[in-house]
Amino acid sequence: MSAVLNADNMRGTGSYIPAGWSLRRLHGAAVVRILFGVLWAIDATFKWLPGWIHGQTLGKELDPTKVPTPMLHGWIQLWHAVAGADPGMFALITAIVESVLAVALILGVFSNLAFIATALWSIGIWTSAEHMHIPYMTGQTDLGPSIGYVFGALALFYAAAGATWSVDAVIRPRLGRLAPLAGSVPGA
């Protein structure tokens, strides 16, 4: 699929419209991207609260004694040690990363990079703080929210959610070799 970049397709949209894709479809993906960013902003807001930012709740989230599964115990123990070395700094870095991801998603800044970073960050949360939600206890019924964030971020990446209603739509043509980090359309 090649992108159509003529004046009729660019007029007032700030978008690259690929052949076979509609502007409505790209706008829909952009709305989902923005809402996903708002979800991350809410999550980041919780990370700026005193209980988290001072590292008081980290011990509960990264407690290796609550992970009876040997395959995960070492991984959780690693993150417990990293966070335990300086809980306040670890909490601050987490709050900053989640805030940056939220802003990048809402504004559509370096969208492709933001989608991949969000997926990787979510895998990290899912495999450490959420312990992959392997059913350790009777009655556990879900896999935890972060694994859904992984699929959400990848779906937005493949839906070209940064192609319109984004800072990327304005800056991508000027980025040169860095252009693939910005939102684009399939085949463009």
Backbone torsions as a table, in degrees:
resi	resn	phi	psi	omega
1	MET	NA	129.9	178.1
2	SER	-107.6	148.7	-179.7
3	ALA	-78.0	140.2	175.8
4	VAL	-99.0	118.8	-174.4
5	LEU	-119.9	38.1	-180.0
6	ASN	-89.4	169.3	-174.7
7	ALA	-61.2	-34.1	180.0
8	ASP	-62.5	-37.5	-177.9
9	ASN	-85.8	-19.4	-177.5
10	MET	-96.9	-16.1	-172.1
11	ARG	-55.9	110.4	173.1
12	GLY	70.5	4.9	-175.9
13	THR	-101.4	-26.2	-174.2
14	GLY	61.4	36.1	-173.3
15	SER	-131.8	155.6	166.2
16	TYR	-102.8	120.0	-177.2
17	ILE	-105.7	115.9	179.4
18	PRO	-76.6	150.9	175.4
19	ALA	-58.2	133.5	179.1
20	GLY	88.1	-4.8	178.6
21	TRP	-111.6	146.3	177.9
22	SER	-102.0	154.8	176.5
23	LEU	-62.4	-35.7	178.2
24	ARG	-59.3	-41.4	179.7
25	ARG	-64.8	-43.3	178.7
26	LEU	-66.6	-39.0	177.4
27	HIS	-65.4	-39.0	176.7
28	GLY	-61.0	-43.4	177.7
29	ALA	-64.5	-37.4	178.6
30	ALA	-65.0	-40.1	178.1
31	VAL	-62.1	-44.5	178.8
32	VAL	-63.3	-40.7	176.7
33	ARG	-58.6	-46.7	-178.8
34	ILE	-63.7	-44.7	178.5
35	LEU	-64.4	-37.1	175.8
36	PHE	-63.3	-39.5	175.9
37	GLY	-63.8	-39.2	177.0
38	VAL	-64.0	-40.3	176.2
39	LEU	-58.9	-44.3	176.9
40	TRP	-65.6	-35.5	178.6
41	ALA	-64.5	-40.3	176.7
42	ILE	-62.4	-45.9	178.4
43	ASP	-61.4	-42.2	179.4
44	ALA	-64.5	-36.1	178.2
45	THR	-58.8	-41.3	177.5
46	PHE	-63.0	-32.2	-179.5
47	LYS	-71.7	-19.9	178.8
48	TRP	-89.0	-3.2	178.0
49	LEU	-70.9	151.4	-174.3
50	PRO	-54.5	-40.6	-178.9
51	GLY	-59.6	-36.7	179.3
52	TRP	-84.5	-50.1	-171.4
53	ILE	-63.7	-25.7	177.1
54	HIS	-92.2	7.2	174.4
55	GLY	75.6	16.3	-176.3
56	GLN	-76.3	-28.2	-177.5
57	THR	-97.0	-6.5	-177.7
58	LEU	-61.6	-40.3	-178.3
59	GLY	-57.9	-35.1	179.6
60	LYS	-72.9	-38.5	-176.7
61	GLU	-77.1	-31.5	-177.5
62	LEU	-114.1	44.2	-178.5
63	ASP	-88.5	107.9	-177.6
64	PRO	-67.1	-19.8	-179.8
65	THR	-72.1	-15.1	178.8
66	LYS	-92.0	9.8	-178.1
67	VAL	-120.9	92.0	-178.0
68	PRO	-76.0	-12.9	-177.6
69	THR	-76.7	116.3	-177.3
70	PRO	-57.3	-34.1	-177.1
71	MET	-65.7	-25.9	179.6
72	LEU	-100.8	-18.5	-173.4
73	HIS	-56.3	-45.5	-179.8
74	GLY	-63.8	-40.6	179.6
75	TRP	-64.3	-46.4	179.6
76	ILE	-65.3	-40.1	179.3
77	GLN	-62.0	-39.3	177.1
78	LEU	-58.9	-51.0	-178.7
79	TRP	-67.8	-32.5	175.2
80	HIS	-63.3	-41.7	179.0
81	ALA	-67.3	-42.9	179.8
82	VAL	-63.1	-48.6	-179.5
83	ALA	-68.9	-35.1	-178.4
84	GLY	-70.3	-22.2	179.4
85	ALA	-63.3	-38.9	176.0
86	ASP	-155.1	82.7	-175.0
87	PRO	-56.6	-38.7	179.5
88	GLY	-63.5	-43.2	179.4
89	MET	-67.3	-42.8	178.3
90	PHE	-60.3	-43.8	179.0
91	ALA	-64.4	-41.8	179.1
92	LEU	-63.6	-44.8	178.7
93	ILE	-61.5	-42.4	178.1
94	THR	-61.1	-45.5	179.6
95	ALA	-62.4	-41.3	179.7
96	ILE	-65.7	-47.3	-179.0
97	VAL	-59.6	-46.5	-178.0
98	GLU	-67.8	-32.8	176.4
99	SER	-67.5	-43.2	178.9
100	VAL	-63.5	-43.0	177.8
101	LEU	-60.8	-43.1	179.9
102	ALA	-61.0	-47.2	-179.3
103	VAL	-64.1	-43.6	-179.8
104	ALA	-61.8	-39.5	180.0
105	LEU	-71.6	-43.7	-178.6
106	ILE	-64.5	-46.0	-177.2
107	LEU	-85.8	-15.5	-177.5
108	GLY	70.8	46.7	-179.9
109	VAL	-102.2	122.3	-176.3
110	PHE	47.1	54.1	-172.6
111	SER	-56.9	-46.6	-178.3
112	ASN	-60.2	-43.1	176.4
113	LEU	-63.0	-42.8	179.9
114	ALA	-63.1	-39.9	179.6
115	PHE	-64.4	-45.5	-179.7
116	ILE	-67.9	-42.6	178.6
117	ALA	-63.1	-39.1	177.9
118	THR	-63.5	-43.1	178.7
119	ALA	-62.9	-44.9	179.8
120	LEU	-66.3	-42.7	178.5
121	TRP	-61.1	-41.6	-179.7
122	SER	-66.1	-38.4	175.4
123	ILE	-62.5	-40.9	177.5
124	GLY	-60.6	-44.3	178.7
125	ILE	-64.9	-45.2	-176.6
126	TRP	-62.6	-40.3	-177.2
127	THR	-85.4	-11.2	179.4
128	SER	-112.9	-78.2	-175.5
129	ALA	-63.9	-34.8	-179.6
130	GLU	-90.8	-5.2	177.9
131	HIS	53.0	30.3	-179.1
132	MET	60.0	8.3	-178.7
133	HIS	47.8	34.7	173.3
134	ILE	-62.8	136.0	-173.9
135	PRO	-66.4	87.0	178.4
136	TYR	-80.6	-25.8	-174.6
137	MET	-120.9	151.1	174.4
138	THR	-64.7	135.5	177.7
139	GLY	97.4	-9.3	177.9
140	GLN	-68.4	130.7	-170.5
141	THR	-124.7	3.8	-179.2
142	ASP	-144.4	171.2	-178.6
143	LEU	-95.6	3.1	-179.8
144	GLY	90.4	155.9	-174.6
145	PRO	-73.5	-30.7	-171.7
146	SER	-65.1	-29.9	178.3
147	ILE	-66.1	-33.0	174.5
148	GLY	-65.9	-34.2	177.1
149	TYR	-63.4	-35.3	178.3
150	VAL	-60.7	-51.9	-178.2
151	PHE	-67.3	-35.9	176.8
152	GLY	-61.4	-46.1	-179.7
153	ALA	-64.1	-42.4	179.5
154	LEU	-68.2	-37.0	177.1
155	ALA	-63.6	-41.1	177.6
156	LEU	-64.6	-37.4	176.9
157	PHE	-59.5	-49.9	-176.8
158	TYR	-75.6	-17.7	177.3
159	ALA	-88.4	3.1	-179.9
160	ALA	57.8	42.6	-174.6
161	ALA	-67.8	-11.9	176.9
162	GLY	-97.2	6.1	-174.9
163	ALA	-77.2	-22.2	-177.5
164	THR	-140.9	162.3	-177.3
165	TRP	50.3	46.3	-175.6
166	SER	-146.7	158.6	171.9
167	VAL	-63.8	-34.0	179.8
168	ASP	-55.8	-38.2	-178.8
169	ALA	-60.2	-27.1	-179.8
170	VAL	-89.5	-42.9	-172.4
171	ILE	-90.1	-20.6	-174.8
172	ARG	-54.0	-44.2	-179.2
173	PRO	-62.5	-20.3	-177.9
174	ARG	-98.4	0.2	-172.9
175	LEU	-85.7	-14.3	179.4
176	GLY	59.7	-124.6	-177.2
177	ARG	-64.8	-20.6	-179.9
178	LEU	-86.3	-3.6	-177.2
179	ALA	-54.0	-37.0	179.0
180	PRO	-62.5	-16.8	177.2
181	LEU	-76.2	-22.1	-179.0
182	ALA	-88.7	162.7	178.9
183	GLY	-60.5	138.9	179.5
184	SER	-144.9	-176.7	178.9
185	VAL	-113.0	155.6	178.4
186	PRO	-57.2	131.7	177.5
187	GLY	82.9	-4.8	-179.1
188	ALA	-89.5	NA	NA
